[in-house]
């Protein structure tokens, strides 16, 4: 190799970035402290930007395309270096490539339950998780406020940094939505839309754009779920007498599975009747009782007598239902 070839090998003539994965947000071109040749070729692909940095100062930013590195195409670097129009010497400069594509399916979630004010339950603890999409909208802000002197940044690192911001402002968006936790699943899109401007204010200083925010699921406390299930079942009941018979059948089945547990089952039966009576009061006192034939009433009396004999119904509960049924004959 001749002297000319040796000198030529010491200069960088082609600068580009071929992404080997889908996870890299920022990548520093490995110059090995070599000078960049004047008139070198810079190739920036779609969904990329190239940033030239001179001694820690951001200079020129290049969009997609092929760029010849001459003074006319490097206005900020030329100004920083005070180059004149006749400058054609090699130069040393750090070159960073940044991906501007949308990074999808970043995860967020509440590691611990958060307490929310709820219009129906007053205060409720919930856990939630979902996904969001981001892209780098301002490379200069991103490098200055987040990347710094890092030679490479993966989306996983950015995801970990943003997760705390997302969780912190999730409860704020829920409060603004004013939706009960019972109706939350039906309003995921609405809540997600409210999250975007709230989080965007936090992302703006880093040059990051929040493209989409999604809630995948919310988890309610056990007691709230149990109450909701009961209310759902009650709302499905049209015939209170059939509901009582359903409760009685469940009580008999449980009593057979748990001999000697009649007292506990009696409590459950009492609660069943109490819920039925509560529904009657809510539906209005003017609603006529369900119509039953004489045979159906006598059959119900026999079933109640069997429940009393098994110890599932107390004597007081049996007499109250007996009086009510006989009044229908």
C-alpha positions as CSV (number, residue, x, y, z in Angstrom):
1,X,0.0,0.0,0.0
2,X,1.4,3.3,-1.0
3,X,1.6,6.5,1.0
4,X,-1.5,7.9,-0.7
5,X,-3.5,4.9,0.1
6,X,-2.4,5.0,3.7
7,X,-3.4,8.6,4.1
8,X,-6.7,8.0,2.3
9,X,-7.4,5.1,4.8
10,X,-7.1,7.6,7.7
11,X,-10.1,9.6,6.4
12,X,-13.8,8.8,6.7
13,X,-15.4,9.0,3.2
14,X,-18.8,7.4,3.8
15,X,-21.1,7.9,6.7
16,X,-24.4,6.0,7.1
17,X,-26.3,3.8,9.5
18,X,-27.9,0.5,8.6
19,X,-30.2,-0.5,11.5
20,X,-29.6,-4.0,12.6
21,X,-32.6,-4.1,15.0
22,X,-35.8,-2.3,15.7
23,X,-34.9,-1.3,19.2
24,X,-32.2,1.4,18.7
25,X,-33.3,5.0,19.2
26,X,-29.9,6.7,19.0
27,X,-26.5,5.5,17.6
28,X,-23.1,7.2,17.4
29,X,-21.2,6.7,14.2
30,X,-17.9,4.9,15.2
31,X,-15.3,7.3,13.8
32,X,-12.3,5.8,15.8
33,X,-11.1,9.4,16.1
34,X,-10.6,9.6,12.3
35,X,-11.1,12.8,10.4
36,X,-14.0,13.2,8.0
37,X,-12.9,13.8,4.5
38,X,-14.1,17.0,2.9
39,X,-16.7,16.1,0.3
40,X,-17.4,12.8,2.1
41,X,-20.9,11.2,1.5
42,X,-23.5,11.2,4.2
43,X,-26.5,8.9,3.7
44,X,-29.6,9.4,5.9
45,X,-32.4,6.9,5.4
46,X,-36.1,7.3,5.8
47,X,-37.1,7.5,9.5
48,X,-33.6,8.7,10.4
49,X,-31.9,12.0,11.2
50,X,-28.2,12.6,11.4
51,X,-26.8,15.1,13.9
52,X,-23.3,16.6,13.7
53,X,-21.8,17.6,17.1
54,X,-18.7,19.8,17.3
55,X,-16.8,19.7,20.6
56,X,-20.1,19.1,22.5
57,X,-22.1,21.6,20.6
58,X,-24.9,20.5,18.2
59,X,-24.2,21.8,14.7
60,X,-26.1,20.6,11.6
61,X,-29.0,18.2,11.5
62,X,-29.7,16.3,8.3
63,X,-33.0,14.7,7.1
64,X,-33.4,11.7,4.8
65,X,-31.3,11.8,1.6
66,X,-27.7,11.8,0.3
67,X,-25.6,14.8,1.4
68,X,-22.1,15.8,0.3
69,X,-20.2,17.2,3.2
70,X,-19.0,20.5,1.9
71,X,-19.1,24.0,3.5
72,X,-22.3,24.9,1.7
73,X,-24.1,21.9,3.2
74,X,-22.7,22.4,6.7
75,X,-23.7,26.0,7.5
76,X,-23.7,25.7,11.3
77,X,-20.5,23.7,11.5
78,X,-18.9,26.2,9.1
79,X,-19.9,29.0,11.4
80,X,-18.7,27.3,14.6
81,X,-15.3,26.5,13.0
82,X,-15.1,29.9,11.3
83,X,-14.3,28.3,8.0
84,X,-13.8,30.4,4.9
85,X,-15.2,29.6,1.5
86,X,-12.0,28.0,0.4
87,X,-11.9,25.5,3.2
88,X,-11.5,21.9,1.9
89,X,-9.5,20.1,4.7
90,X,-10.6,17.0,6.6
91,X,-12.2,17.7,9.9
92,X,-13.1,15.8,13.1
93,X,-16.7,15.8,14.2
94,X,-19.0,13.5,16.2
95,X,-22.0,12.1,14.1
96,X,-25.1,10.7,15.8
97,X,-28.0,8.9,14.0
98,X,-31.4,9.1,15.5
99,X,-34.4,7.0,14.6
100,X,-37.6,9.0,14.1
101,X,-39.9,6.0,13.5
102,X,-42.8,5.2,15.9
103,X,-41.9,2.8,18.6
104,X,-45.0,0.7,19.4
105,X,-46.2,-1.4,22.4
106,X,-44.2,0.2,25.1
107,X,-45.5,-1.1,28.4
108,X,-46.8,0.7,31.4
109,X,-48.5,-0.4,34.6
110,X,-49.1,0.5,38.2
111,X,-46.8,-1.6,40.4
112,X,-49.0,-0.9,43.4
113,X,-52.7,-0.1,43.6
114,X,-53.5,3.6,43.3
115,X,-56.4,5.3,45.3
116,X,-59.0,7.1,43.2
117,X,-62.0,9.1,44.1
118,X,-65.0,7.4,42.6
119,X,-68.5,8.9,42.1
120,X,-70.1,5.7,43.3
121,X,-67.7,4.1,45.7
122,X,-66.1,7.3,47.1
123,X,-62.5,5.9,47.2
124,X,-61.3,2.8,45.3
125,X,-57.9,1.1,44.9
126,X,-57.2,0.0,41.4
127,X,-54.3,-1.4,39.4
128,X,-54.0,-0.8,35.7
129,X,-51.7,-1.5,32.8
130,X,-51.5,-1.0,29.0
131,X,-49.3,0.2,26.1
132,X,-48.3,3.4,24.4
133,X,-46.5,4.5,21.3
134,X,-43.8,7.2,21.0
135,X,-41.5,8.8,18.5
136,X,-38.7,11.3,18.6
137,X,-40.0,14.6,17.3
138,X,-37.2,17.0,18.2
139,X,-33.7,15.4,17.9
140,X,-31.9,18.4,19.4
141,X,-34.1,18.4,22.5
142,X,-33.7,14.7,22.8
143,X,-29.9,14.8,22.8
144,X,-29.7,17.8,25.1
145,X,-32.2,16.8,27.7
146,X,-32.1,13.0,27.6
147,X,-29.3,11.3,25.5
148,X,-26.4,13.4,26.5
149,X,-23.1,11.7,25.6
150,X,-24.5,8.2,25.3
151,X,-23.2,6.4,22.3
152,X,-26.3,4.2,22.0
153,X,-29.8,4.3,23.5
154,X,-32.2,1.4,23.2
155,X,-36.0,1.8,23.4
156,X,-36.1,-0.4,26.5
157,X,-34.1,2.2,28.4
158,X,-36.4,5.0,27.3
159,X,-39.4,2.9,28.2
160,X,-38.1,2.4,31.7
161,X,-37.5,6.2,32.1
162,X,-41.0,7.1,30.9
163,X,-42.9,4.5,32.8
164,X,-42.8,6.5,36.1
165,X,-44.1,9.6,34.3
166,X,-47.0,7.6,32.9
167,X,-48.0,6.0,36.1
168,X,-47.7,9.3,38.0
169,X,-50.2,11.0,35.8
170,X,-52.6,8.1,35.2
171,X,-54.7,9.0,38.3
172,X,-54.9,12.6,37.2
173,X,-56.5,11.5,33.9
174,X,-58.9,9.2,35.7
175,X,-60.0,12.1,37.9
176,X,-60.6,14.4,34.9
177,X,-62.6,11.7,33.2
178,X,-65.0,11.4,36.1
179,X,-65.9,7.8,35.3
180,X,-66.8,5.3,37.9
181,X,-64.6,2.2,38.1
182,X,-67.6,0.1,37.2
183,X,-67.9,1.9,33.9
184,X,-64.2,2.2,33.3
185,X,-63.8,-0.7,30.9
186,X,-66.4,0.9,28.5
187,X,-64.5,4.2,28.6
188,X,-60.9,3.0,28.0
189,X,-60.7,5.0,24.7
190,X,-62.0,8.2,26.3
191,X,-59.6,7.9,29.2
192,X,-56.7,7.1,26.9
193,X,-57.5,10.2,24.8
194,X,-57.4,12.3,28.0
195,X,-54.0,10.9,28.9
196,X,-52.3,12.0,25.7
197,X,-52.3,15.8,26.3
198,X,-51.5,15.3,30.0
199,X,-48.4,13.2,29.2
200,X,-47.4,15.2,26.2
201,X,-46.7,18.1,28.4
202,X,-44.2,15.9,30.3
203,X,-42.7,14.5,27.1
204,X,-42.2,17.8,25.3
205,X,-39.0,18.9,27.1
206,X,-37.3,15.7,25.9
207,X,-38.4,16.1,22.3
208,X,-40.6,13.0,22.5
209,X,-44.1,12.8,20.9
210,X,-46.8,10.5,22.5
211,X,-48.5,9.0,19.5
212,X,-51.0,6.8,21.2
213,X,-51.9,5.7,24.8
214,X,-53.9,2.6,25.5
215,X,-55.4,1.0,28.7
216,X,-55.4,-2.8,28.4
217,X,-57.1,-3.6,31.7
218,X,-57.9,-2.4,35.2
219,X,-58.1,-4.6,38.3
220,X,-60.5,-3.7,41.1
221,X,-60.3,-4.8,44.7
222,X,-62.0,-8.1,45.5
223,X,-64.8,-6.6,47.6
224,X,-65.7,-4.2,44.8
225,X,-65.8,-7.0,42.3
226,X,-68.0,-9.1,44.6
227,X,-70.4,-6.2,45.1
228,X,-70.6,-5.5,41.4
229,X,-71.3,-9.2,40.7
230,X,-74.2,-9.2,43.2
231,X,-75.7,-6.1,41.7
232,X,-75.4,-7.6,38.2
233,X,-77.2,-10.7,39.3
234,X,-79.9,-8.7,41.0
235,X,-80.4,-6.6,38.0
236,X,-81.0,-9.7,35.9
237,X,-83.8,-10.9,38.2
238,X,-87.3,-10.3,36.8
239,X,-89.2,-12.7,39.1
240,X,-88.4,-12.3,42.8
241,X,-90.1,-15.6,43.6
242,X,-87.8,-17.4,41.1
243,X,-84.9,-15.6,42.7
244,X,-85.8,-16.8,46.1
245,X,-86.2,-20.4,44.8
246,X,-82.8,-20.0,43.2
247,X,-81.3,-18.9,46.5
248,X,-83.0,-21.8,48.3
249,X,-81.6,-24.3,45.8
250,X,-78.1,-23.0,46.3
251,X,-78.5,-23.2,50.0
252,X,-79.7,-26.8,49.8
253,X,-76.7,-27.7,47.7
254,X,-74.3,-26.1,50.0
255,X,-75.9,-27.7,53.0
256,X,-75.4,-31.1,51.4
257,X,-71.8,-30.4,50.7
258,X,-71.2,-29.1,54.3
259,X,-73.1,-31.2,56.9
260,X,-73.6,-29.4,60.1
261,X,-73.2,-26.0,58.5
262,X,-76.9,-25.2,58.5
263,X,-76.5,-22.2,60.7
264,X,-74.0,-20.5,58.3
265,X,-76.3,-21.4,55.3
266,X,-79.2,-19.9,57.2
267,X,-77.4,-16.6,57.3
268,X,-76.8,-16.8,53.6
269,X,-80.4,-17.5,53.0
270,X,-81.4,-14.6,55.2
271,X,-79.1,-12.4,53.2
272,X,-80.8,-13.7,50.0
273,X,-84.2,-12.7,51.3
274,X,-82.9,-9.4,52.4
275,X,-81.5,-8.6,49.0
276,X,-84.8,-9.6,47.4
277,X,-86.7,-7.3,49.7
278,X,-84.3,-4.5,49.0
279,X,-85.0,-4.9,45.3
280,X,-88.8,-4.8,45.9
281,X,-88.4,-1.5,47.8
282,X,-86.2,-0.1,45.0
283,X,-88.7,-1.1,42.3
284,X,-91.6,0.6,44.1
285,X,-94.3,-0.6,46.5
286,X,-97.0,-0.3,43.8
287,X,-95.6,-3.2,41.8
288,X,-97.9,-6.2,42.1
289,X,-96.5,-9.4,43.5
290,X,-95.7,-12.2,41.0
291,X,-98.6,-14.4,40.1
292,X,-98.5,-18.0,41.3
293,X,-100.9,-20.9,41.0
294,X,-102.2,-22.7,44.1
295,X,-100.1,-25.7,43.3
296,X,-96.9,-23.5,43.0
297,X,-97.6,-21.9,46.3
298,X,-98.1,-25.3,48.1
299,X,-94.9,-26.6,46.5
300,X,-93.0,-23.6,47.7
301,X,-94.4,-24.1,51.3
302,X,-93.2,-27.7,51.3
303,X,-89.8,-26.6,50.1
304,X,-89.6,-24.0,52.8
305,X,-90.7,-26.6,55.4
306,X,-87.9,-28.9,54.3
307,X,-85.4,-26.0,54.6
308,X,-86.7,-25.3,58.2
309,X,-86.3,-29.0,59.0
310,X,-82.7,-29.0,57.8
311,X,-82.0,-26.0,59.9
312,X,-81.3,-23.8,56.9
313,X,-84.3,-21.5,57.7
314,X,-85.1,-20.2,61.2
315,X,-88.6,-20.6,62.5
316,X,-89.1,-16.9,62.3
317,X,-88.1,-16.8,58.6
318,X,-90.3,-19.8,57.8
319,X,-93.4,-18.2,59.5
320,X,-92.9,-14.9,57.7
321,X,-92.7,-16.6,54.3
322,X,-95.6,-18.9,55.1
323,X,-97.8,-16.0,56.1
324,X,-96.9,-14.2,52.8
325,X,-97.6,-17.2,50.7
326,X,-100.9,-18.2,52.3
327,X,-102.1,-14.6,51.8
328,X,-101.9,-15.3,48.1
329,X,-104.3,-18.2,48.2
